[in-house]
């Protein structure tokens, strides 16, 4: 019995390692950005910071994007626009399905991860994430300016990847299955209902605040650290993960951590998130 337990533990560790090794990380350093700028004539850098911060200083030639412009108008905040509308939006910024794109934000990983996830949902093939770390940027001599970047419009033909998006009916039908882990990426107070903006969480969800996946300066933790967090919560690479927060902006850094860094194969973001679920079904 003891031998079988040891074997099971070893097998579990090997599964975690295999998943992490197979991951193709899209997270780049400031130096890698500079290399891309030298070698990619069609590179597009998107700055999804706040407008006032972009206007003050941003990476030379970077284009400003307000992530709020990517959502539908309506009672449920944060639902992404249709693929047709989104493709037209990114096309105006000179982005096609194959254009190399680097996305950066205010250093929180919330907004760059959100735009990264949207682009990956649309089928964009070459999207990278850059953490705003001014120390690294200075070391790599990343050029900053207050002059707005200029876009040359292109045609983005979307090729939607439905495997990374979960909708309301899918969550309701699958959240209690044994191979599915529903993860609430909000704070503990929001999850419990103690926060003023929440009455609780979707029944069956566990709570992993997205900031727990980041270092003190907002960079993603290492694969080893993320693996330890996953194991603590009983999450293994063979599980399907469905991630959500209030509007699923904060769920997308968790998507990057599990899908991109750890190499989990089946990770979805519930785009409607807490707001849509609580408007239709009870929370606990």
KOLSELO-910437 format. One record per residue (C-alpha): residue in one letter; z, x, y; residue number from 1. Coordinates in nm, 3 decimals, padded with zeros to 5 digits. Last residue first. Layout:
[seza 'A'; [Z; X; Y]; NUM] ...
END
This chain:
[seza 'X'; [-00.218; -02.337; 03.071]; 284] [seza 'X'; [-00.548; -02.453; 03.213]; 283] [seza 'X'; [-00.702; -02.798; 03.170]; 282] [seza 'X'; [-01.079; -02.856; 03.174]; 281] [seza 'X'; [-01.358; -02.927; 03.423]; 280] [seza 'X'; [-01.258; -02.799; 03.767]; 279] [seza 'X'; [-01.023; -02.547; 03.604]; 278] [seza 'X'; [-01.315; -02.402; 03.406]; 277] [seza 'X'; [-01.539; -02.367; 03.711]; 276] [seza 'X'; [-01.278; -02.196; 03.926]; 275] [seza 'X'; [-01.144; -01.976; 03.646]; 274] [seza 'X'; [-01.484; -01.819; 03.571]; 273] [seza 'X'; [-01.825; -01.974; 03.636]; 272] [seza 'X'; [-01.985; -01.638; 03.552]; 271] [seza 'X'; [-01.817; -01.592; 03.215]; 270] [seza 'X'; [-01.908; -01.227; 03.171]; 269] [seza 'X'; [-02.018; -01.124; 02.823]; 268] [seza 'X'; [-01.956; -00.822; 02.604]; 267] [seza 'X'; [-02.108; -00.780; 02.256]; 266] [seza 'X'; [-02.203; -00.421; 02.176]; 265] [seza 'X'; [-01.893; -00.235; 02.288]; 264] [seza 'X'; [-02.001; 00.111; 02.406]; 263] [seza 'X'; [-01.668; 00.229; 02.542]; 262] [seza 'X'; [-01.804; 00.341; 02.880]; 261] [seza 'X'; [-02.087; 00.092; 02.934]; 260] [seza 'X'; [-01.982; -00.224; 02.758]; 259] [seza 'X'; [-01.603; -00.207; 02.773]; 258] [seza 'X'; [-01.554; -00.034; 03.109]; 257] [seza 'X'; [-01.863; -00.181; 03.276]; 256] [seza 'X'; [-01.764; -00.534; 03.174]; 255] [seza 'X'; [-01.410; -00.470; 03.300]; 254] [seza 'X'; [-01.561; -00.370; 03.636]; 253] [seza 'X'; [-01.752; -00.703; 03.613]; 252] [seza 'X'; [-01.452; -00.932; 03.565]; 251] [seza 'X'; [-01.331; -00.871; 03.919]; 250] [seza 'X'; [-01.638; -01.048; 04.062]; 249] [seza 'X'; [-01.601; -01.318; 03.798]; 248] [seza 'X'; [-01.514; -01.597; 04.046]; 247] [seza 'X'; [-01.143; -01.627; 03.963]; 246] [seza 'X'; [-01.145; -01.377; 03.674]; 245] [seza 'X'; [-01.358; -01.377; 03.358]; 244] [seza 'X'; [-01.447; -01.170; 03.054]; 243] [seza 'X'; [-01.578; -01.286; 02.716]; 242] [seza 'X'; [-01.549; -01.013; 02.455]; 241] [seza 'X'; [-01.706; -01.035; 02.109]; 240] [seza 'X'; [-01.512; -00.831; 01.857]; 239] [seza 'X'; [-01.651; -00.550; 01.639]; 238] [seza 'X'; [-01.554; -00.290; 01.898]; 237] [seza 'X'; [-01.181; -00.367; 01.858]; 236] [seza 'X'; [-00.936; -00.542; 02.089]; 235] [seza 'X'; [-00.578; -00.569; 01.965]; 234] [seza 'X'; [-00.429; -00.558; 02.314]; 233] [seza 'X'; [-00.274; -00.213; 02.277]; 232] [seza 'X'; [-00.590; -00.099; 02.099]; 231] [seza 'X'; [-00.802; -00.188; 02.403]; 230] [seza 'X'; [-00.566; -00.006; 02.639]; 229] [seza 'X'; [-00.573; 00.305; 02.418]; 228] [seza 'X'; [-00.953; 00.292; 02.405]; 227] [seza 'X'; [-00.962; 00.276; 02.785]; 226] [seza 'X'; [-00.752; 00.592; 02.808]; 225] [seza 'X'; [-00.973; 00.776; 02.557]; 224] [seza 'X'; [-01.292; 00.657; 02.728]; 223] [seza 'X'; [-01.161; 00.796; 03.056]; 222] [seza 'X'; [-01.039; 00.573; 03.338]; 221] [seza 'X'; [-01.289; 00.433; 03.584]; 220] [seza 'X'; [-01.252; 00.558; 03.940]; 219] [seza 'X'; [-01.040; 00.358; 04.185]; 218] [seza 'X'; [-00.832; 00.636; 04.340]; 217] [seza 'X'; [-00.528; 00.555; 04.126]; 216] [seza 'X'; [-00.737; 00.541; 03.809]; 215] [seza 'X'; [-00.909; 00.226; 03.689]; 214] [seza 'X'; [-00.887; 00.011; 03.374]; 213] [seza 'X'; [-00.551; -00.132; 03.480]; 212] [seza 'X'; [-00.726; -00.250; 03.797]; 211] [seza 'X'; [-00.917; -00.505; 03.585]; 210] [seza 'X'; [-00.595; -00.689; 03.504]; 209] [seza 'X'; [-00.585; -00.737; 03.128]; 208] [seza 'X'; [-00.454; -01.085; 03.041]; 207] [seza 'X'; [-00.523; -01.267; 02.714]; 206] [seza 'X'; [-00.709; -01.595; 02.707]; 205] [seza 'X'; [-00.636; -01.869; 02.451]; 204] [seza 'X'; [-00.615; -02.152; 02.703]; 203] [seza 'X'; [-00.797; -02.065; 03.028]; 202] [seza 'X'; [-00.535; -01.943; 03.274]; 201] [seza 'X'; [-00.262; -02.070; 03.503]; 200] [seza 'X'; [-00.231; -02.291; 03.810]; 199] [seza 'X'; [-00.387; -02.033; 04.041]; 198] [seza 'X'; [-00.432; -01.962; 04.413]; 197] [seza 'X'; [-00.063; -01.964; 04.505]; 196] [seza 'X'; [00.020; -01.710; 04.234]; 195] [seza 'X'; [00.279; -01.802; 03.969]; 194] [seza 'X'; [00.012; -01.958; 03.747]; 193] [seza 'X'; [00.071; -01.712; 03.463]; 192] [seza 'X'; [-00.275; -01.551; 03.488]; 191] [seza 'X'; [-00.265; -01.548; 03.867]; 190] [seza 'X'; [00.076; -01.381; 03.859]; 189] [seza 'X'; [-00.039; -01.125; 03.598]; 188] [seza 'X'; [-00.334; -01.029; 03.818]; 187] [seza 'X'; [-00.689; -01.127; 03.722]; 186] [seza 'X'; [-00.912; -00.994; 03.442]; 185] [seza 'X'; [-00.857; -01.286; 03.203]; 184] [seza 'X'; [-00.997; -01.175; 02.868]; 183] [seza 'X'; [-01.128; -01.411; 02.599]; 182] [seza 'X'; [-01.145; -01.227; 02.266]; 181] [seza 'X'; [-01.391; -01.365; 02.011]; 180] [seza 'X'; [-01.408; -01.278; 01.639]; 179] [seza 'X'; [-01.151; -01.537; 01.536]; 178] [seza 'X'; [-01.316; -01.822; 01.722]; 177] [seza 'X'; [-01.104; -01.983; 01.991]; 176] [seza 'X'; [-01.330; -01.898; 02.286]; 175] [seza 'X'; [-01.651; -02.009; 02.117]; 174] [seza 'X'; [-01.730; -02.372; 02.200]; 173] [seza 'X'; [-01.553; -02.387; 02.537]; 172] [seza 'X'; [-01.691; -02.050; 02.644]; 171] [seza 'X'; [-02.045; -02.149; 02.546]; 170] [seza 'X'; [-02.020; -02.481; 02.728]; 169] [seza 'X'; [-01.907; -02.311; 03.048]; 168] [seza 'X'; [-02.165; -02.032; 03.056]; 167] [seza 'X'; [-02.146; -01.679; 02.918]; 166] [seza 'X'; [-02.366; -01.397; 03.044]; 165] [seza 'X'; [-02.429; -01.057; 02.882]; 164] [seza 'X'; [-02.651; -01.178; 02.595]; 163] [seza 'X'; [-02.871; -01.382; 02.831]; 162] [seza 'X'; [-03.072; -01.070; 02.929]; 161] [seza 'X'; [-03.329; -01.209; 03.171]; 160] [seza 'X'; [-03.662; -01.034; 03.214]; 159] [seza 'X'; [-03.711; -01.066; 03.589]; 158] [seza 'X'; [-04.033; -00.954; 03.753]; 157] [seza 'X'; [-03.936; -00.772; 04.071]; 156] [seza 'X'; [-04.232; -00.734; 04.303]; 155] [seza 'X'; [-04.201; -00.479; 04.584]; 154] [seza 'X'; [-04.097; -00.475; 04.949]; 153] [seza 'X'; [-04.068; -00.137; 05.126]; 152] [seza 'X'; [-03.710; -00.115; 05.244]; 151] [seza 'X'; [-03.564; 00.063; 05.546]; 150] [seza 'X'; [-03.212; 00.206; 05.561]; 149] [seza 'X'; [-02.991; 00.131; 05.860]; 148] [seza 'X'; [-02.893; 00.427; 06.082]; 147] [seza 'X'; [-02.517; 00.488; 06.070]; 146] [seza 'X'; [-02.561; 00.806; 05.867]; 145] [seza 'X'; [-02.415; 00.997; 05.576]; 144] [seza 'X'; [-02.569; 01.283; 05.378]; 143] [seza 'X'; [-02.398; 01.358; 05.044]; 142] [seza 'X'; [-02.292; 01.721; 05.066]; 141] [seza 'X'; [-02.186; 01.740; 04.699]; 140] [seza 'X'; [-01.835; 01.852; 04.798]; 139] [seza 'X'; [-01.827; 01.598; 05.082]; 138] [seza 'X'; [-01.920; 01.316; 04.843]; 137] [seza 'X'; [-01.665; 01.431; 04.587]; 136] [seza 'X'; [-01.387; 01.423; 04.847]; 135] [seza 'X'; [-01.521; 01.096; 04.990]; 134] [seza 'X'; [-01.489; 00.920; 04.656]; 133] [seza 'X'; [-01.699; 00.603; 04.663]; 132] [seza 'X'; [-01.782; 00.554; 04.297]; 131] [seza 'X'; [-02.152; 00.556; 04.211]; 130] [seza 'X'; [-02.292; 00.314; 03.955]; 129] [seza 'X'; [-02.639; 00.351; 03.806]; 128] [seza 'X'; [-02.922; 00.106; 03.736]; 127] [seza 'X'; [-03.240; 00.197; 03.546]; 126] [seza 'X'; [-03.376; -00.085; 03.331]; 125] [seza 'X'; [-03.335; -00.395; 03.546]; 124] [seza 'X'; [-03.342; -00.692; 03.308]; 123] [seza 'X'; [-03.214; -00.966; 03.537]; 122] [seza 'X'; [-02.875; -00.955; 03.364]; 121] [seza 'X'; [-02.869; -00.578; 03.425]; 120] [seza 'X'; [-02.927; -00.643; 03.796]; 119] [seza 'X'; [-02.646; -00.900; 03.805]; 118] [seza 'X'; [-02.411; -00.662; 03.622]; 117] [seza 'X'; [-02.484; -00.377; 03.866]; 116] [seza 'X'; [-02.431; -00.617; 04.160]; 115] [seza 'X'; [-02.088; -00.711; 04.024]; 114] [seza 'X'; [-02.002; -00.350; 03.933]; 113] [seza 'X'; [-02.089; -00.238; 04.288]; 112] [seza 'X'; [-01.875; -00.518; 04.426]; 111] [seza 'X'; [-01.558; -00.473; 04.226]; 110] [seza 'X'; [-01.554; -00.094; 04.179]; 109] [seza 'X'; [-01.285; -00.073; 04.454]; 108] [seza 'X'; [-01.440; 00.231; 04.626]; 107] [seza 'X'; [-01.591; 00.039; 04.917]; 106] [seza 'X'; [-01.924; -00.006; 04.736]; 105] [seza 'X'; [-02.194; 00.192; 04.555]; 104] [seza 'X'; [-02.508; 00.097; 04.361]; 103] [seza 'X'; [-02.775; 00.343; 04.250]; 102] [seza 'X'; [-03.118; 00.206; 04.156]; 101] [seza 'X'; [-03.410; 00.373; 03.976]; 100] [seza 'X'; [-03.699; 00.123; 03.991]; 99] [seza 'X'; [-03.807; -00.005; 03.648]; 98] [seza 'X'; [-03.757; -00.381; 03.692]; 97] [seza 'X'; [-03.880; -00.359; 04.050]; 96] [seza 'X'; [-03.675; -00.292; 04.363]; 95] [seza 'X'; [-03.819; -00.255; 04.712]; 94] [seza 'X'; [-03.539; -00.445; 04.886]; 93] [seza 'X'; [-03.758; -00.754; 04.917]; 92] [seza 'X'; [-03.794; -00.742; 04.538]; 91] [seza 'X'; [-03.416; -00.760; 04.507]; 90] [seza 'X'; [-03.404; -01.100; 04.677]; 89] [seza 'X'; [-03.717; -01.231; 04.503]; 88] [seza 'X'; [-03.569; -01.141; 04.164]; 87] [seza 'X'; [-03.243; -01.312; 04.259]; 86] [seza 'X'; [-03.421; -01.634; 04.356]; 85] [seza 'X'; [-03.623; -01.643; 04.033]; 84] [seza 'X'; [-03.325; -01.544; 03.820]; 83] [seza 'X'; [-03.132; -01.843; 03.958]; 82] [seza 'X'; [-02.843; -01.772; 04.195]; 81] [seza 'X'; [-02.509; -01.645; 04.071]; 80] [seza 'X'; [-02.206; -01.872; 04.061]; 79] [seza 'X'; [-01.946; -01.727; 04.299]; 78] [seza 'X'; [-01.782; -02.037; 04.442]; 77] [seza 'X'; [-01.789; -02.367; 04.255]; 76] [seza 'X'; [-01.837; -02.658; 04.498]; 75] [seza 'X'; [-02.184; -02.551; 04.603]; 74] [seza 'X'; [-02.405; -02.284; 04.753]; 73] [seza 'X'; [-02.543; -02.048; 04.492]; 72] [seza 'X'; [-02.452; -01.682; 04.490]; 71] [seza 'X'; [-02.644; -01.359; 04.557]; 70] [seza 'X'; [-02.582; -01.360; 04.934]; 69] [seza 'X'; [-02.209; -01.317; 04.863]; 68] [seza 'X'; [-02.287; -00.970; 04.725]; 67] [seza 'X'; [-02.367; -00.854; 05.078]; 66] [seza 'X'; [-02.632; -00.588; 05.032]; 65] [seza 'X'; [-02.699; -00.300; 05.272]; 64] [seza 'X'; [-02.974; -00.050; 05.198]; 63] [seza 'X'; [-02.905; 00.322; 05.161]; 62] [seza 'X'; [-03.149; 00.556; 05.340]; 61] [seza 'X'; [-02.872; 00.811; 05.420]; 60] [seza 'X'; [-02.547; 00.719; 05.246]; 59] [seza 'X'; [-02.335; 00.498; 05.471]; 58] [seza 'X'; [-02.145; 00.514; 05.799]; 57] [seza 'X'; [-02.019; 00.273; 06.066]; 56] [seza 'X'; [-02.272; -00.002; 05.999]; 55] [seza 'X'; [-02.193; 00.008; 05.627]; 54] [seza 'X'; [-01.822; -00.022; 05.702]; 53] [seza 'X'; [-01.878; -00.319; 05.932]; 52] [seza 'X'; [-02.100; -00.486; 05.672]; 51] [seza 'X'; [-01.841; -00.462; 05.393]; 50] [seza 'X'; [-01.956; -00.240; 05.107]; 49] [seza 'X'; [-02.243; -00.332; 04.879]; 48] [seza 'X'; [-02.441; -00.017; 04.956]; 47] [seza 'X'; [-02.761; -00.014; 04.751]; 46] [seza 'X'; [-02.943; 00.314; 04.694]; 45] [seza 'X'; [-03.309; 00.280; 04.598]; 44] [seza 'X'; [-03.487; 00.572; 04.430]; 43] [seza 'X'; [-03.869; 00.558; 04.454]; 42] [seza 'X'; [-03.934; 00.927; 04.514]; 41] [seza 'X'; [-03.691; 01.027; 04.242]; 40] [seza 'X'; [-03.629; 01.404; 04.202]; 39] [seza 'X'; [-03.441; 01.507; 04.514]; 38] [seza 'X'; [-03.250; 01.180; 04.559]; 37] [seza 'X'; [-03.171; 01.182; 04.187]; 36] [seza 'X'; [-03.022; 01.530; 04.210]; 35] [seza 'X'; [-02.811; 01.421; 04.507]; 34] [seza 'X'; [-02.687; 01.120; 04.310]; 33] [seza 'X'; [-02.598; 01.351; 04.021]; 32] [seza 'X'; [-02.391; 01.557; 04.262]; 31] [seza 'X'; [-02.206; 01.244; 04.379]; 30] [seza 'X'; [-02.124; 01.164; 04.016]; 29] [seza 'X'; [-02.288; 00.899; 03.799]; 28] [seza 'X'; [-02.168; 00.599; 03.601]; 27] [seza 'X'; [-02.447; 00.452; 03.386]; 26] [seza 'X'; [-02.277; 00.559; 03.066]; 25] [seza 'X'; [-02.474; 00.531; 02.744]; 24] [seza 'X'; [-02.208; 00.443; 02.489]; 23] [seza 'X'; [-02.270; 00.570; 02.136]; 22] [seza 'X'; [-01.978; 00.815; 02.151]; 21] [seza 'X'; [-01.738; 00.543; 02.263]; 20] [seza 'X'; [-01.841; 00.308; 01.983]; 19] [seza 'X'; [-01.813; 00.581; 01.719]; 18] [seza 'X'; [-01.469; 00.683; 01.846]; 17] [seza 'X'; [-01.333; 00.327; 01.834]; 16] [seza 'X'; [-01.474; 00.275; 01.483]; 15] [seza 'X'; [-01.327; 00.608; 01.369]; 14] [seza 'X'; [-00.982; 00.506; 01.498]; 13] [seza 'X'; [-00.998; 00.179; 01.306]; 12] [seza 'X'; [-01.105; 00.359; 00.989]; 11] [seza 'X'; [-00.812; 00.600; 01.022]; 10] [seza 'X'; [-00.569; 00.311; 01.070]; 9] [seza 'X'; [-00.711; 00.126; 00.768]; 8] [seza 'X'; [-00.689; 00.439; 00.552]; 7] [seza 'X'; [-00.325; 00.484; 00.654]; 6] [seza 'X'; [-00.254; 00.121; 00.570]; 5] [seza 'X'; [-00.434; 00.155; 00.236]; 4] [seza 'X'; [-00.230; 00.465; 00.154]; 3] [seza 'X'; [00.096; 00.282; 00.232]; 2] [seza 'X'; [00.000; 00.000; 00.000]; 1] 
END
